[in-house]
Amino acid sequence: MVDTTIGRLALPDGRLSVPGGLPDPLVCADGSVVTSAEEWYARRRPELLELFASQMFGRTPDTAIAVHREVLSEEPAALDGRATRVEVRLSFGPASDGPGMTLLIHLPNEPAGDRAPTFLGLNFRGNQAAEFGDPTEPDVLRQRWPLERMIERGYAVATAWYEDLDPDVDDFSNGVHPLFYTDGQTRPGPDEWGAIGAWAWGLSRALDHLQEDSRVDPERVIAVGHSRLGKTAMWAAAQDERFAMAVSNNSGCGGVALSRRRHGETVDAITRRFPHWFCPNFSAYADREETLAFDQHQLVALIAPRPFYIASAQDDDWADPYGEFLGGRYASPVYELLGVEGLAATELPPVSEPVLSRIGYHIRPGGHAMTAYDWERFADAADRHLRRSR
């Protein structure tokens, strides 16, 4: 019989970190071993996508839907003349005033004529706070979207408020979900998308728009997110291979941290507090993580061979920094099978010593936030893997 687990993983001090081992990303449900890129794309990758869709995030509707676009404003001399600032309203469904999102885009003005690589992510406090900061938390929230610095480094930045797409409450009567309901339906079914699925769908609709903007390089759009929106960026990039790279910042449980570790936030804790983030099926694995047919390293593997960057924080124990590191480490065999480097570290690296391999990783001092340090490392990784020679 083929062993479909990687084995019992140990912490540096010898304590077991994953009792019972991990499901191998290169072993199919029938026990057959994937030995080629062709087998990965034809068999194992679709199998894993189906598992995450049916048992965790919910299936994303494939129904075509109308998208209405309206340019609300365009300022060609934003950020002291260094950027062009654009606001675009994307509305979904038959009515032009239906649910949607307002996309705020800052594009570098120099070099003129260049198509910019672009960071695309959802924000927590609205576009106004992402751009100007929140008066109640000016330093923390300003650092989450360091527009001037990313423009200096040659990157465009696009963002939208996540609750535009679906309010972050256990109520599915608002947002984009009702656009896809059958007659009489009021909530998603057991294997239908939750809020993370809707937010990820929104990132793909924003990508649709960016790919039609001649100032954006359509082959270098990076999905980025923090915390629950880090989970969102991962799921968006796993489903939508048009994303050139993905960034997960402190995504923890349901993101890149291994569920089987049961360290920090667990499946039980997250599905009790935030049941609407996932499909209803996921709650069946509360305190039963070992029965999952997958774990989060396999979500990372779904992004292969594209670059993927993981950011952890030393004091963010709830997000399990070591579990996040392992999520990248144990996705590496898939990257290697596809002919690229995985995570170039077998042990957790020292604090503030980033690893910039194809799967990148750093752990910094501090807690649960997306800081200026994090953004600099995201850009370093993108520079290494996505930059083109002039």
N, C-alpha and C positions, 0 to 999 in steps of 0.2 A: 504493500500500500504506500502511495506517495505521501510524504509528510508535507502538508500544506501550510506549515507554520515556519517562521524564521527561527524560532527558538526562544529560550528564556533570556531576556535582556537583563543585564545587571548594571546597577549604578556604580560609579567609581569606587565607592566604599564597600561594594560587595552585596548590598541589599538588592533584592529582586525588584525590578521596576515594572515588569509586565508578566505577571503570573500566567503561565500557559502559552506564552509566546504570541507571535503576531501572524495573521494570515499573510502569506507570501504574495506580493503583487504580481509575480510571474508564474503563479500556479492557478489554473482555471478551476472552476467549481467541480468539474469532473475529474480533477486530479492530474490532468495533463500539464506538462511544463512548457511554457512559452520560451522558444529559443531563437526567435527571429523578430525583426521589426514588423514583418508582414503579419505574423501571428498576433503580435501585440495589437495592431490596428484592426485586424479583422475579427479577433475573438475576445481577447482579454480586456481591452479598453472599453468596448461596448458593454461587456458584462459588468465591469466596475461602475460605469456610468449609470447603468440600470439599478444597481444596488443602492448607490447614493441617492438616486432619484426616488426610488420606491420606498426606501426605508429610512431616509434621513431628511433631505431637503424637500422632497415632493417633486412630482413630475411637472415640468414647465410646459404650459400649453403650446402646441405647435400651430394653433389657429392664426391665420394671417389677420392683422388688424390695421385699420387705417391710422396713419400718423400725420398730424397737422403741425406745421412748423411756422413759427412767427418770430422774426428777428425783432426783439424788443428795443435793443440799443446797440450801438457800435461806436467806440471811442478809440481812434487810431493813435492817440498820444497818452495812453494810460501809463502809470508808474513812471512819471517824469519823462515820458516819451519813449520808454524802452519797450513798451508792449501795446498791443491792440486788445482792448477789452470788449467782449461780445456777450450779450445775453440773448438766448434763444429759448422760446417756449415750445416744448414738444407736448402735444395733446394727443391722447389715444382714444380710438373709438369713432363712431359715426359722427359725433358732434365735435365741432372745433373747440368748444369750451369744456370738453370732457376731462377726466383725470389725466394728469401728466406730470411734467417736471420742467423747471426752469434751469437751463444749463448755463453756467457762468464760465467763460473761457478767457484765459489770458494767453496771448500768443506773442512770442518774441519778435520784435521788429528787425532785429539784426541777426545774421546777415540777411539782407533783403532778398526775397525770392526763395529762401530756403523753406522746405517743408519740415516742420518741427516734430521731433519726437514728443510725445504727450503723455503726461500722467493724468489718468482719469479715475476719479473716485467720488463716492458720496460723502457728505458731511453731516454732522450731528445737529448743528445749531442754526442752519440756514446759510444762504450765500452771503448775506450781509456780515455775519460773524466770521465766515471763512475768509472774507476779503479784508475786513477792517478789525476783526477781533471782537470779543464780547466784553463789554465794560465790567462785567462781574468777574471775568477770568481772562484779562487781556493777554497775559504772558502765555498761558497754557494754550489757549485757542489760537492765538496768533501763530504759534509755532506749528500748529497742525497744518497750516497752509502758507508756507513761506514763499509767497508768490514772487517777490522781488529776487530772492536768491535762485529760485528755479529758472526764472527768466535769464538771469546772469549766466547760468550754466547751459543755456540753450534749449530749455524744455518749456513747452506749453503746459498749462495746467487747466484742466476742466473739472468742474464739480457741480453737484446738485444736492439739494436737501433730501435726505433719504425718506422723510415722512411725506414728501410730495407724492411718492409712489405708493406707499402704504403706511399709514400711521402705526407707530410701534406700540400697539395695544392688541389685546386678544379680541379683536372685532374685525370681521371680514366683510362688513357691509359698506366699507369705504375703500378708497384707493383703487388699484387696477384689477383686483380680483373679480368684482362683479361683472367686468367686461367679458369674462370667459365662463360665467355660470350657465348651466342648463336651466330650463324653466323650473322655478320653484326652489332653486338651490340658494342657500344662504351662507354656507361655509364650505371650505375645501373638504374633499373626501379623504379617506385614510392615507392614500398615497399621492395626494395632490399638493401642490406647492404651498408653502407657508410664506412668511414675510421675507425671509432671506431669499427665497426663490424669486419673489416679486422684485426685490431690490436688485438682484443679479440680472433679471430680465431687463430692468431699467438701464443698467450699465450697457447691455448690448444694444439697446435702442439709442443710447447716447453715442455709442461707437458707430452705429449706422450713420448718424449725423456727421460725426467727425471725419468719417471716411469720404464724405462728399465735400469737405472743406479743403480747398486747394492749398491752404496754409499749413495743413496737418499732414504728416507722413502717415498714410493709412497702414503701413506695415510696421510702425513703431509706436503703437498705443499700449500703455502699461496700465493694467488694473491695479489700483492701490486702495487699501482700506485698513482701518484700525478697529480692533475689538470685534464686535458683531459685524462691522463693515469689512473687517479683514476676512472673516468667514465668507462674506458676500463676494469679495474680490476673487477669492479662491474658486468658489462655485461658478462664478461668471466665466473665469478663464478655463475651468475644466470643461464647461459645456461649449464655449465659443472659442474656437482655435484661432480666430482673427486677432485676439489679444496676443501681442508679441512677448509679453512678460507679465508676471503677477507679483504683487508685494503683499505680504501678510504681516501686520504689525500687532503684536500682542493678541492674536486671534484665539488662543487657548482652546477650550473645549468646543468641539464642533468646527474648529478651524484646523490648525496644524498640530495641536497637542494630541498625543495618543489617548484615546478614550480608555483603553484597558489599564492604564496606570491608576485611574481613579484618584488622581492627585489634584488638589485645588478644586476647581469647579468640575463636577461630575455630570454624567448624563442625567442622573436623578435630579440634581440641583438645577440644571439648566432647563430641563423640560417642565419642572414644577414652576419655576419663576417666569419662564418665557416660552410657554408651549406654542405660541403662535409663530415662533421663528422657523419651526420645522414642520414636517408633515406629521399628522397624528400617530403614524406607525412608529416614529422614533421613540416615543415615550415607553414603548414595550421593553426597551433595553435598559431602563433605569435599574441600577444595581444588578444588571445582567450583561454588562459590557462584553464579557467573554463569549456571549452567544451571537454577537454581531458577526456577520460574514465578511466584514471589512473593518479597517481602522484608518486613521487620518493620514498615515503615510501613503495610503493608496489614493487619497484625494490629491496629494502632492504629485503622485505619479501621473495622474490624469493631465497634468500641465506639461509633462515631458514631451519633447526635449527642449521646450522653451525655458528661458531663465526664470527662476523663482527665488524670491528673497524673503527670508524669515527674520523678523526683528523681535527680540525678547527684552525684558527688563528685569534686573536683578531682584527688585523688591516686589515684583508682580507674581507672587506665588499662586494666586488664584488662576492665572493663565498657564501655570506650570512651564517655566522656561526650559527645563530639561526635557519635558515631554515634547515641547515644540522643536527642540534640537533633534530629538529622536525621530520626529515626524519627517524631517528632511533627510536624516541619515538613512533611514530604511526605505526611502523612495529611490535612493541612488542606483540600485540595480537596474531599474527601468531606464533611467537616463543613460547608464552605461551600455545597456542593450541597444539603445538607439544611437549610439556612437558619440555621445558627449560625456563630459565629466559630471559626476553627481556632486555631493557635498564633500569637499576636500578636507574633511576633519572627521576623525573617528571618536574624539572625545570633545566634550564641551569646551570651547575656546575660552581663554581668559576674558574678563570684562574689558570692553572697549578695544578688542582686537578682532575686527571683522574678518570673516572668511568670504572672499569674493569669487568663489567658484560658481559653476552653472547653477547649482543650488547654493545660495549664499546664506550667511547667518551672522548675526551679532547679538551679543547681550551687553547692555549698557547699564550704568548705575541708574537708580530711580525706580519709579513705579509705572502705573498703567496710564500711558499717554503716548502721543505721537509727537516727538520733539524735533527741534532743528537738527540734532545729531542724527536722528533716524533718517530724516529727509536727505541729508548729505550722503549717507550710506546708500540709500535707494538710488540716488543719482550716480554714485560711484559704480554701482553694479550695472546700471543702465549704460553708463559710459563704456564699461568694459565689454558688455555683450551686445549692445545695439548700435553703438556709434558707427558711422560710416566715414571713410576717409573722404576729404573734399577733393 
